[in-house]
Amino acid sequence: MDLTPGEQDAIAAHASALGLSPDEYIHRTAAERALDWQREREAFQALARRRGRTAAELVHRGSFADHAL
């Protein structure tokens, strides 16, 4: 992974403030984001099942849309 010098500095500063090495900070942050994404995905799929649909059907029908794309 290639990080810009500014990104490296920001990561190092935040990691230091948290008492972590930059590698541990990156590891924890990536794992946290991945687990958050997984929980959100599972919750959305559960919502779709409760409505008798798949997640893709809900998005396709316009019930939910991700306007950030």
GIZI-V469499 format. One line per field, one symbol per residue. psi: psi as a letter, one per 40 degrees, with the letter a starting at -180 (. if undefined). A space follows every 10 residues. Layout:
BEGIN
psi=???
END
This chain:
BEGIN
psi=hhiidddddd dddddddefi iddddddddd dddddddddd dddddddddd efiidddddd eediigee.
END
